[in-house]
Amino acid sequence: MKPSSITRVAGPQSRCKFSLRWTDITPPAGIYHRMWGAAKHERATGVHRPLRATATMFAAFNDCAGGRQTILALDHCVMGATEHNELLTRIAEISGEPPDAILVVFSHTHSAGLMGLDRVENPGGDLIPGYLRELAERSGQLVKECRLALQEAVLVYGTGRCQLAAHRDFWDEQRRQFVCGTNPGGPSDDTVIVARVSAPDGCLLASVVNYACHPTTLAWDNSLISPDYVGALRDLVERETGAPCLFLQGASGELGPWEGFVGDPAVADRNGRELGYAALAALTGLPPAGKAFCYQGPVVSGATLGAWAYQTFDADELTRQETFQRVRWDEPLPYRAGRPSAEQTEAEWKQCLAQETEARAAGETSQAEDFRALAERKNRLLTRLRQLPKGDTFPLQVVILKIGGGVWIGVQGEAYSLLQTALRSKFPTHAIVLATIAADWGASYLPPRELYDTGIYQETIAVVAAGSLEQLIESICAHLS
């Protein structure tokens, strides 16, 4: 075996203007909460942990052309096109930032409540319009504060591992069907991407944790507003570091917690601590800002030792870390053939409601609950179909922000983890920070080509055609290249 000749190790780093501000966005108890079709309740009965909005703004280190990019991370599951457009418009009005420089992403917690204007007539739904208005006001103020608080910062990236996420496309052999639940035999991406953000004097400004795992610890038996595992993750990292923590949900289409779909908030907290400790381990092992680990030569001792030490980057390397490039586009993904019409779906929804009523009248409670869940599934599909853009393709929103050795990518929809593993394999010298579930949920799931027509849940509700995920990967790679 040929001896290694590597004498210098320099991980990816970025230098830019940076700011982060966050605020509490917890809805009131009693608001409409039913996110799960199998849930028996309609209203939230209380709060497990508060929800949060976190605004992060990036700008060029040397104030050159390139503009600014804001990422607004919300502790919500998804947002419809109407609600998202109204939110983005109001944020732009308050902050003065152009809408195309603001990317809204979601932690994807399934316990925040379903904040859709189509739910106003449901119990607790009357609280939704007022809550959404307040959310927009607070978010707009956050972005405005971020612009005023921009300061020079250095970002140092690293990678950790966490076993929280499990594959969740499970084949039920007895019933001969796929279900969405823990699949111990399936592969999962355990990668945790972290970033330490510090001022030039070394003062810690923030930590970033990017991980792919559905926040579905809490499910139909839970009636509390909750950020799921994300809340405990943030609390742990912030307590240990003394700085705010930004969580970004990765490509988790087929990934969920090993123990999930429960009603006990303690399980969500345990899951969050598992990820939190993994993130802290990765953050602890990061190198100093602006330095590389270099071989110094032999030292004669009891053995001839090889000495290594950190050395400051030269001027050229520091300049490369300040590279600031931003691109945003709509990737045209072809719609899936045979997509149901809104009229057909509305008829099926009404049929499910009628079947639920008949089953309850006959005293068949279990069957009635199944029809109730199916009606909810049809209702959500109907809302999405009515809001889909016209034409033959879906314009999937993509944002790439390259700052030195860090690449921040925001993608609409719920992509399978192939998206992040392929990009990180293609560009191994860069830190790929990938935030999915951006903008509105119209794109739905993006599964790999080979899963189409298998009956897997994510595939059955996908609105774009087989090969769309692969097209997206190729397009992002082309832009990065």
PETA-V862533 format. One record per residue. N is the residue number from 1. PSI is psi in whole degrees, 0 to 359 (none if undefined). Layout:
# PETA-V862533
N PSI
N PSI
This chain:
# PETA-V862533
1 132
2 130
3 148
4 141
5 16
6 122
7 4
8 132
9 117
10 107
11 165
12 138
13 159
14 150
15 124
16 181
17 140
18 147
19 153
20 133
21 146
22 161
23 161
24 130
25 30
26 126
27 163
28 146
29 143
30 349
31 157
32 133
33 349
34 99
35 338
36 135
37 327
38 357
39 142
40 341
41 163
42 318
43 151
44 136
45 354
46 194
47 126
48 301
49 151
50 152
51 159
52 145
53 128
54 119
55 129
56 129
57 138
58 142
59 162
60 140
61 322
62 18
63 22
64 177
65 151
66 343
67 192
68 157
69 129
70 136
71 120
72 110
73 122
74 139
75 68
76 170
77 294
78 175
79 140
80 166
81 318
82 311
83 320
84 316
85 319
86 319
87 310
88 320
89 315
90 321
91 316
92 319
93 316
94 317
95 335
96 2
97 141
98 145
99 325
100 357
101 9
102 122
103 119
104 125
105 162
106 140
107 336
108 20
109 136
110 13
111 18
112 342
113 158
114 100
115 67
116 137
117 343
118 356
119 10
120 328
121 352
122 162
123 124
124 353
125 338
126 342
127 348
128 311
129 315
130 321
131 316
132 324
133 317
134 322
135 316
136 318
137 312
138 320
139 319
140 319
141 322
142 313
143 320
144 316
145 323
146 318
147 323
148 342
149 8
150 136
151 161
152 140
153 156
154 131
155 126
156 127
157 154
158 173
159 136
160 185
161 142
162 136
163 13
164 317
165 134
166 153
167 143
168 21
169 93
170 131
171 115
172 100
173 321
174 319
175 358
176 52
177 155
178 140
179 159
180 95
181 171
182 126
183 93
184 337
185 359
186 154
187 152
188 149
189 115
190 14
191 131
192 117
193 129
194 158
195 135
196 124
197 120
198 155
199 163
200 333
201 3
202 354
203 128
204 127
205 324
206 164
207 147
208 134
209 122
210 115
211 150
212 107
213 123
214 129
215 71
216 33
217 310
218 136
219 221
220 337
221 357
222 130
223 14
224 141
225 130
226 145
227 7
228 216
229 341
230 325
231 310
232 324
233 307
234 315
235 317
236 311
237 319
238 325
239 322
240 331
241 336
242 17
243 156
244 152
245 128
246 122
247 133
248 126
249 127
250 197
251 95
252 27
253 321
254 16
255 134
256 169
257 145
258 312
259 111
260 187
261 42
262 175
263 359
264 114
265 336
266 329
267 320
268 318
269 320
270 318
271 320
272 322
273 324
274 313
275 322
276 316
277 324
278 319
279 319
280 322
281 316
282 319
283 321
284 327
285 4
286 147
287 168
288 152
289 138
290 20
291 155
292 153
293 117
294 145
295 133
296 344
297 177
298 149
299 120
300 123
301 213
302 327
303 164
304 112
305 154
306 118
307 137
308 151
309 160
310 136
311 144
312 140
313 150
314 175
315 321
316 318
317 321
318 322
319 319
320 327
321 346
322 357
323 128
324 109
325 135
326 134
327 142
328 135
329 168
330 116
331 120
332 100
333 128
334 139
335 153
336 138
337 147
338 17
339 134
340 152
341 160
342 323
343 316
344 317
345 322
346 321
347 319
348 324
349 313
350 325
351 318
352 320
353 319
354 321
355 325
356 315
357 317
358 318
359 320
360 320
361 330
362 0
363 14
364 78
365 315
366 316
367 324
368 319
369 324
370 317
371 325
372 317
373 320
374 323
375 320
376 319
377 316
378 324
379 318
380 320
381 319
382 316
383 317
384 317
385 322
386 337
387 359
388 139
389 148
390 162
391 190
392 351
393 155
394 125
395 88
396 124
397 132
398 136
399 132
400 127
401 112
402 120
403 103
404 236
405 2
406 136
407 116
408 123
409 130
410 129
411 134
412 150
413 174
414 90
415 149
416 160
417 348
418 328
419 311
420 323
421 324
422 316
423 319
424 330
425 322
426 326
427 69
428 340
429 354
430 153
431 117
432 107
433 111
434 119
435 118
436 187
437 48
438 155
439 213
440 167
441 10
442 330
443 337
444 217
445 152
446 84
447 161
448 159
449 318
450 349
451 351
452 142
453 28
454 345
455 5
456 138
457 309
458 327
459 324
460 333
461 4
462 136
463 347
464 161
465 162
466 139
467 354
468 318
469 317
470 322
471 317
472 315
473 315
474 320
475 316
476 318
477 320
478 319
479 319
480 324
481 none
